[in-house]
Amino acid sequence: MRNDSVTMRQIADESVRRLGQAGTVEVTKQEEVVTPDIPGLTDSPGVVQNLRLSTTLHGEPLELVQSQVYLGLEDVDRPSQRAVIELVLTAKPEQLAAVLDDFKQFVRSVRADQAA
């Protein structure tokens, strides 16, 4: 839950800074996306960003790619509060093609619970 006025892009940038503590992070793509076709999510833009991560595991170099999606969900009773949904896929570069379509399908399936 967030009750600040930070934008989705700023939240995505926070993630880059956190990951940077573990190694080198390169943002290879960052774009705002609109979400009006996903019921319950805010009409304000979400953010999709792709990252390339260089770190080490047990002293050995490790290269990873990450796709992150940030979406906002406002509290209808308290519009100043919102949940930020963070969806993340992490893979080795050579594995990405095998899992990316499933991740995209998962992201498209995210919906707010209309029963609440």
N, CA and C atoms as an extended XYZ file, in Angstrom:
348
Properties=species:S:1:pos:R:3:atomname:S:1:resname:S:1:resid:I:1 pbc="F F F"
N         0.842       -1.176        0.000 N   MET     1
C         0.000        0.000        0.000 CA  MET     1
C         0.889        1.241        0.000 C   MET     1
N         0.487        2.191       -0.788 N   ARG     2
C         1.187        3.468       -0.845 CA  ARG     2
C         0.179        4.561       -0.591 C   ARG     2
N         0.542        5.548        0.173 N   ASN     3
C        -0.317        6.712        0.378 CA  ASN     3
C         0.441        7.988        0.041 C   ASN     3
N         1.333        7.854       -0.917 N   ASP     4
C         2.104        9.008       -1.357 CA  ASP     4
C         1.747        9.322       -2.806 C   ASP     4
N         2.317       10.358       -3.327 N   SER     5
C         2.001       10.772       -4.693 CA  SER     5
C         3.084       10.348       -5.683 C   SER     5
N         3.884        9.385       -5.310 N   VAL     6
C         4.953        8.909       -6.172 CA  VAL     6
C         4.336        8.280       -7.424 C   VAL     6
N         4.914        8.576       -8.573 N   THR     7
C         4.404        8.028       -9.827 CA  THR     7
C         4.869        6.579       -9.999 C   THR     7
N         4.214        5.875      -10.899 N   MET     8
C         4.618        4.496      -11.194 CA  MET     8
C         6.046        4.463      -11.741 C   MET     8
N         6.415        5.443      -12.536 N   ARG     9
C         7.781        5.506      -13.063 CA  ARG     9
C         8.789        5.658      -11.916 C   ARG     9
N         8.466        6.477      -10.924 N   GLN    10
C         9.357        6.643       -9.773 CA  GLN    10
C         9.455        5.343       -8.972 C   GLN    10
N         8.351        4.617       -8.860 N   ILE    11
C         8.373        3.331       -8.160 CA  ILE    11
C         9.251        2.342       -8.928 C   ILE    11
N         9.139        2.333      -10.255 N   ALA    12
C         9.993        1.468      -11.072 CA  ALA    12
C        11.466        1.848      -10.891 C   ALA    12
N        11.751        3.143      -10.821 N   ASP    13
C        13.126        3.605      -10.602 CA  ASP    13
C        13.646        3.154       -9.241 C   ASP    13
N        12.776        3.114       -8.228 N   GLU    14
C        13.168        2.617       -6.905 CA  GLU    14
C        13.664        1.181       -7.006 C   GLU    14
N        12.993        0.384       -7.815 N   SER    15
C        13.386       -1.009       -7.997 CA  SER    15
C        14.782       -1.111       -8.603 C   SER    15
N        15.075       -0.263       -9.576 N   VAL    16
C        16.399       -0.264      -10.208 CA  VAL    16
C        17.470        0.055       -9.164 C   VAL    16
N        17.203        1.032       -8.318 N   ARG    17
C        18.177        1.388       -7.272 CA  ARG    17
C        18.389        0.228       -6.298 C   ARG    17
N        17.306       -0.454       -5.904 N   ARG    18
C        17.443       -1.601       -4.987 CA  ARG    18
C        18.272       -2.710       -5.622 C   ARG    18
N        17.958       -3.045       -6.878 N   LEU    19
C        18.703       -4.098       -7.558 CA  LEU    19
C        20.159       -3.710       -7.765 C   LEU    19
N        20.423       -2.430       -7.909 N   GLY    20
C        21.783       -1.951       -8.100 CA  GLY    20
C        22.685       -2.219       -6.909 C   GLY    20
N        22.105       -2.491       -5.765 N   GLN    21
C        22.902       -2.828       -4.585 CA  GLN    21
C        23.543       -4.205       -4.709 C   GLN    21
N        23.025       -5.055       -5.610 N   ALA    22
C        23.541       -6.407       -5.766 CA  ALA    22
C        24.416       -6.571       -6.998 C   ALA    22
N        24.504       -5.541       -7.814 N   GLY    23
C        25.310       -5.642       -9.029 CA  GLY    23
C        24.995       -4.507       -9.980 C   GLY    23
N        25.401       -4.689      -11.212 N   THR    24
C        25.173       -3.681      -12.242 CA  THR    24
C        23.800       -3.892      -12.861 C   THR    24
N        23.050       -2.805      -13.021 N   VAL    25
C        21.715       -2.870      -13.611 CA  VAL    25
C        21.653       -1.902      -14.787 C   VAL    25
N        21.190       -2.417      -15.918 N   GLU    26
C        20.985       -1.578      -17.098 CA  GLU    26
C        19.502       -1.632      -17.465 C   GLU    26
N        18.878       -0.469      -17.566 N   VAL    27
C        17.488       -0.400      -18.009 CA  VAL    27
C        17.512       -0.436      -19.532 C   VAL    27
N        16.942       -1.494      -20.111 N   THR    28
C        16.945       -1.623      -21.567 CA  THR    28
C        15.649       -1.125      -22.189 C   THR    28
N        14.621       -0.967      -21.373 N   LYS    29
C        13.336       -0.435      -21.853 CA  LYS    29
C        12.555        0.041      -20.635 C   LYS    29
N        11.904        1.175      -20.774 N   GLN    30
C        10.979        1.642      -19.740 CA  GLN    30
C         9.915        2.466      -20.438 C   GLN    30
N         8.668        2.023      -20.306 N   GLU    31
C         7.588        2.773      -20.940 CA  GLU    31
C         6.328        2.708      -20.097 C   GLU    31
N         5.550        3.768      -20.193 N   GLU    32
C         4.270        3.802      -19.508 CA  GLU    32
C         3.245        3.083      -20.368 C   GLU    32
N         2.358        2.377      -19.706 N   VAL    33
C         1.274        1.682      -20.395 CA  VAL    33
C        -0.030        2.073      -19.729 C   VAL    33
N        -1.071        2.197      -20.519 N   VAL    34
C        -2.384        2.499      -19.948 CA  VAL    34
C        -3.087        1.194      -19.639 C   VAL    34
N        -3.983        1.231      -18.634 N   THR    35
C        -4.611        0.005      -18.173 CA  THR    35
C        -6.130        0.059      -18.152 C   THR    35
N        -6.805        0.875      -18.998 N   PRO    36
C        -8.255        0.953      -18.879 CA  PRO    36
C        -8.969       -0.350      -19.202 C   PRO    36
N        -8.294       -1.277      -19.900 N   ASP    37
C        -8.937       -2.541      -20.238 CA  ASP    37
C        -8.844       -3.567      -19.119 C   ASP    37
N        -8.210       -3.213      -18.009 N   ILE    38
C        -8.115       -4.116      -16.867 CA  ILE    38
C        -9.010       -3.569      -15.761 C   ILE    38
N       -10.204       -4.133      -15.572 N   PRO    39
C       -11.160       -3.596      -14.601 CA  PRO    39
C       -10.577       -3.486      -13.196 C   PRO    39
N       -10.827       -2.352      -12.559 N   GLY    40
C       -10.396       -2.143      -11.185 CA  GLY    40
C        -9.051       -1.476      -11.054 C   GLY    40
N        -8.258       -1.474      -12.118 N   LEU    41
C        -6.968       -0.813      -12.044 CA  LEU    41
C        -7.144        0.651      -12.401 C   LEU    41
N        -6.246        1.467      -11.902 N   THR    42
C        -6.359        2.900      -12.149 CA  THR    42
C        -6.191        3.193      -13.630 C   THR    42
N        -6.770        4.299      -14.070 N   ASP    43
C        -6.583        4.712      -15.452 CA  ASP    43
C        -5.220        5.368      -15.662 C   ASP    43
N        -4.522        5.666      -14.561 N   SER    44
C        -3.198        6.260      -14.698 CA  SER    44
C        -2.247        5.208      -15.246 C   SER    44
N        -1.203        5.665      -15.906 N   PRO    45
C        -0.311        4.702      -16.550 CA  PRO    45
C         0.376        3.778      -15.556 C   PRO    45
N         0.555        2.567      -15.985 N   GLY    46
C         1.444        1.650      -15.302 CA  GLY    46
C         2.795        1.776      -15.994 C   GLY    46
N         3.757        0.994      -15.547 N   VAL    47
C         5.081        1.038      -16.154 CA  VAL    47
C         5.544       -0.385      -16.433 C   VAL    47
N         6.102       -0.562      -17.600 N   VAL    48
C         6.786       -1.796      -17.961 CA  VAL    48
C         8.243       -1.434      -18.155 C   VAL    48
N         9.128       -2.211      -17.519 N   GLN    49
C        10.549       -1.970      -17.764 CA  GLN    49
C        11.279       -3.297      -17.851 C   GLN    49
N        12.281       -3.304      -18.707 N   ASN    50
C        13.146       -4.468      -18.868 CA  ASN    50
C        14.537       -4.091      -18.402 C   ASN    50
N        15.161       -5.022      -17.685 N   LEU    51
C        16.476       -4.772      -17.095 CA  LEU    51
C        17.444       -5.875      -17.471 C   LEU    51
N        18.714       -5.533      -17.508 N   ARG    52
C        19.792       -6.507      -17.635 CA  ARG    52
C        20.599       -6.395      -16.345 C   ARG    52
N        20.777       -7.509      -15.662 N   LEU    53
C        21.449       -7.529      -14.364 CA  LEU    53
C        22.754       -8.313      -14.471 C   LEU    53
N        23.818       -7.767      -13.935 N   SER    54
C        25.102       -8.459      -13.866 CA  SER    54
C        25.482       -8.544      -12.401 C   SER    54
N        25.636       -9.752      -11.909 N   THR    55
C        25.954       -9.951      -10.501 CA  THR    55
C        26.827      -11.196      -10.383 C   THR    55
N        27.007      -11.694       -9.177 N   THR    56
C        27.749      -12.938       -8.964 CA  THR    56
C        26.927      -13.863       -8.081 C   THR    56
N        27.146      -15.142       -8.266 N   LEU    57
C        26.529      -16.175       -7.435 CA  LEU    57
C        27.617      -17.165       -7.077 C   LEU    57
N        27.897      -17.301       -5.789 N   HIS    58
C        28.976      -18.170       -5.312 CA  HIS    58
C        30.308      -17.816       -5.978 C   HIS    58
N        30.526      -16.509       -6.155 N   GLY    59
C        31.769      -16.035       -6.729 CA  GLY    59
C        31.857      -16.106       -8.243 C   GLY    59
N        30.838      -16.638       -8.884 N   GLU    60
C        30.830      -16.757      -10.345 CA  GLU    60
C        29.936      -15.675      -10.950 C   GLU    60
N        30.320      -15.105      -12.098 N   PRO    61
C        29.481      -14.094      -12.739 CA  PRO    61
C        28.135      -14.684      -13.161 C   PRO    61
N        27.098      -13.866      -13.038 N   LEU    62
C        25.750      -14.290      -13.412 CA  LEU    62
C        25.066      -13.147      -14.136 C   LEU    62
N        24.582      -13.421      -15.327 N   GLU    63
C        23.834      -12.453      -16.125 CA  GLU    63
C        22.366      -12.858      -16.106 C   GLU    63
N        21.491      -11.896      -15.810 N   LEU    64
C        20.052      -12.137      -15.788 CA  LEU    64
C        19.344      -11.013      -16.527 C   LEU    64
N        18.157      -11.303      -16.995 N   VAL    65
C        17.270      -10.277      -17.531 CA  VAL    65
C        16.006      -10.307      -16.691 C   VAL    65
N        15.374       -9.157      -16.593 N   GLN    66
C        14.166       -9.060      -15.784 CA  GLN    66
C        13.163       -8.169      -16.500 C   GLN    66
N        11.920       -8.617      -16.505 N   SER    67
C        10.818       -7.810      -17.004 CA  SER    67
C         9.944       -7.473      -15.814 C   SER    67
N         9.685       -6.195      -15.601 N   GLN    68
C         8.887       -5.736      -14.469 CA  GLN    68
C         7.675       -4.971      -14.981 C   GLN    68
N         6.538       -5.220      -14.336 N   VAL    69
C         5.311       -4.497      -14.654 CA  VAL    69
C         4.785       -3.926      -13.339 C   VAL    69
N         4.511       -2.620      -13.324 N   TYR    70
C         3.962       -1.947      -12.150 CA  TYR    70
C         2.590       -1.393      -12.496 C   TYR    70
N         1.588       -1.757      -11.704 N   LEU    71
C         0.220       -1.292      -11.901 CA  LEU    71
C        -0.316       -0.752      -10.583 C   LEU    71
N        -1.193        0.247      -10.636 N   GLY    72
C        -1.775        0.819       -9.428 CA  GLY    72
C        -3.226        0.405       -9.276 C   GLY    72
N        -3.636        0.183       -8.049 N   LEU    73
C        -5.017       -0.171       -7.726 CA  LEU    73
C        -5.459        0.760       -6.602 C   LEU    73
N        -6.360        1.692       -6.915 N   GLU    74
C        -6.793        2.673       -5.924 CA  GLU    74
C        -7.871        2.106       -5.013 C   GLU    74
N        -7.858        2.554       -3.769 N   ASP    75
C        -8.901        2.235       -2.803 CA  ASP    75
C       -10.081        3.152       -3.120 C   ASP    75
N       -11.230        2.584       -3.505 N   VAL    76
C       -12.367        3.413       -3.907 CA  VAL    76
C       -12.913        4.235       -2.745 C   VAL    76
N       -12.735        3.756       -1.514 N   ASP    77
C       -13.211        4.501       -0.351 CA  ASP    77
C       -12.207        5.547        0.121 C   ASP    77
N       -10.937        5.335       -0.157 N   ARG    78
C        -9.872        6.269        0.222 CA  ARG    78
C        -8.938        6.451       -0.965 C   ARG    78
N        -9.306        7.331       -1.899 N   PRO    79
C        -8.518        7.494       -3.120 CA  PRO    79
C        -7.060        7.886       -2.888 C   PRO    79
N        -6.730        8.385       -1.707 N   SER    80
C        -5.341        8.744       -1.448 CA  SER    80
C        -4.479        7.507       -1.214 C   SER    80
N        -5.096        6.341       -1.035 N   GLN    81
C        -4.340        5.109       -0.844 CA  GLN    81
C        -4.450        4.239       -2.078 C   GLN    81
N        -3.385        3.539       -2.360 N   ARG    82
C        -3.407        2.627       -3.493 CA  ARG    82
C        -2.466        1.468       -3.239 C   ARG    82
N        -2.806        0.372       -3.829 N   ALA    83
C        -1.900       -0.769       -3.831 CA  ALA    83
C        -1.098       -0.684       -5.119 C   ALA    83
N         0.149       -1.035       -5.039 N   VAL    84
C         0.983       -1.105       -6.225 CA  VAL    84
C         1.258       -2.582       -6.475 C   VAL    84
N         0.843       -3.031       -7.642 N   ILE    85
C         1.044       -4.418       -8.020 CA  ILE    85
C         2.336       -4.484       -8.826 C   ILE    85
N         3.263       -5.315       -8.359 N   GLU    86
C         4.545       -5.483       -9.028 CA  GLU    86
C         4.618       -6.918       -9.538 C   GLU    86
N         4.688       -7.079      -10.842 N   LEU    87
C         4.793       -8.390      -11.471 CA  LEU    87
C         6.182       -8.480      -12.095 C   LEU    87
N         6.918       -9.547      -11.786 N   VAL    88
C         8.315       -9.626      -12.209 CA  VAL    88
C         8.635      -11.008      -12.775 C   VAL    88
N         9.341      -11.015      -13.882 N   LEU    89
C         9.892      -12.227      -14.472 CA  LEU    89
C        11.399      -12.064      -14.504 C   LEU    89
N        12.121      -13.028      -13.935 N   THR    90
C        13.579      -13.030      -13.964 CA  THR    90
C        14.042      -14.325      -14.624 C   THR    90
N        14.975      -14.212      -15.561 N   ALA    91
C        15.469      -15.388      -16.270 CA  ALA    91
C        16.889      -15.128      -16.753 C   ALA    91
N        17.576      -16.213      -17.110 N   LYS    92
C        18.835      -16.059      -17.822 CA  LYS    92
C        18.486      -15.614      -19.237 C   LYS    92
N        19.345      -14.832      -19.871 N   PRO    93
C        19.021      -14.334      -21.215 CA  PRO    93
C        18.611      -15.435      -22.189 C   PRO    93
N        19.266      -16.576      -22.128 N   GLU    94
C        18.950      -17.660      -23.057 CA  GLU    94
C        17.629      -18.364      -22.721 C   GLU    94
N        17.062      -18.135      -21.542 N   GLN    95
C        15.786      -18.732      -21.146 CA  GLN    95
C        14.589      -17.828      -21.451 C   GLN    95
N        14.842      -16.563      -21.693 N   LEU    96
C        13.768      -15.584      -21.786 CA  LEU    96
C        12.731      -15.932      -22.854 C   LEU    96
N        13.164      -16.301      -24.026 N   ALA    97
C        12.219      -16.593      -25.111 CA  ALA    97
C        11.254      -17.712      -24.742 C   ALA    97
N        11.699      -18.654      -23.934 N   ALA    98
C        10.860      -19.794      -23.570 CA  ALA    98
C         9.774      -19.439      -22.559 C   ALA    98
N         9.941      -18.353      -21.809 N   VAL    99
C         8.985      -18.035      -20.744 CA  VAL    99
C         8.257      -16.704      -20.921 C   VAL    99
N         8.700      -15.879      -21.859 N   LEU   100
C         8.152      -14.531      -21.986 CA  LEU   100
C         6.670      -14.526      -22.362 C   LEU   100
N         6.251      -15.362      -23.292 N   ASP   101
C         4.839      -15.380      -23.687 CA  ASP   101
C         3.934      -15.774      -22.522 C   ASP   101
N         4.362      -16.729      -21.696 N   ASP   102
C         3.579      -17.112      -20.515 CA  ASP   102
C         3.477      -15.955      -19.530 C   ASP   102
N         4.565      -15.212      -19.367 N   PHE   103
C         4.540      -14.061      -18.467 CA  PHE   103
C         3.570      -13.004      -18.975 C   PHE   103
N         3.608      -12.721      -20.271 N   LYS   104
C         2.690      -11.740      -20.851 CA  LYS   104
C         1.236      -12.178      -20.656 C   LYS   104
N         0.966      -13.446      -20.844 N   GLN   105
C        -0.387      -13.962      -20.642 CA  GLN   105
C        -0.804      -13.814      -19.182 C   GLN   105
N         0.115      -14.088      -18.271 N   PHE   106
C        -0.168      -13.919      -16.840 CA  PHE   106
C        -0.493      -12.453      -16.537 C   PHE   106
N         0.297      -11.520      -17.051 N   VAL   107
C         0.066      -10.097      -16.799 CA  VAL   107
C        -1.314       -9.686      -17.304 C   VAL   107
N        -1.685      -10.160      -18.489 N   ARG   108
C        -3.002       -9.821      -19.043 CA  ARG   108
C        -4.149      -10.406      -18.218 C   ARG   108
N        -3.875      -11.417      -17.411 N   SER   109
C        -4.937      -12.058      -16.620 CA  SER   109
C        -5.184      -11.380      -15.274 C   SER   109
N        -4.350      -10.427      -14.888 N   VAL   110
C        -4.476       -9.773      -13.582 CA  VAL   110
C        -5.738       -8.910      -13.562 C   VAL   110
N        -6.584       -9.132      -12.572 N   ARG   111
C        -7.837       -8.407      -12.406 CA  ARG   111
C        -8.058       -8.109      -10.921 C   ARG   111
N        -8.733       -7.020      -10.649 N   ALA   112
C        -9.147       -6.732       -9.280 CA  ALA   112
C       -10.332       -7.618       -8.932 C   ALA   112
N       -10.444       -8.007       -7.676 N   ASP   113
C       -11.561       -8.825       -7.215 CA  ASP   113
C       -12.808       -7.937       -7.175 C   ASP   113
N       -13.735       -8.175       -8.082 N   GLN   114
C       -14.943       -7.358       -8.164 CA  GLN   114
C       -15.952       -7.689       -7.078 C   GLN   114
N       -15.776       -8.798       -6.361 N   ALA   115
C       -16.716       -9.196       -5.308 CA  ALA   115
C       -16.535       -8.377       -4.040 C   ALA   115
N       -15.363       -7.788       -3.874 N   ALA   116
C       -15.064       -7.062       -2.618 CA  ALA   116
C       -15.761       -5.737       -2.572 C   ALA   116
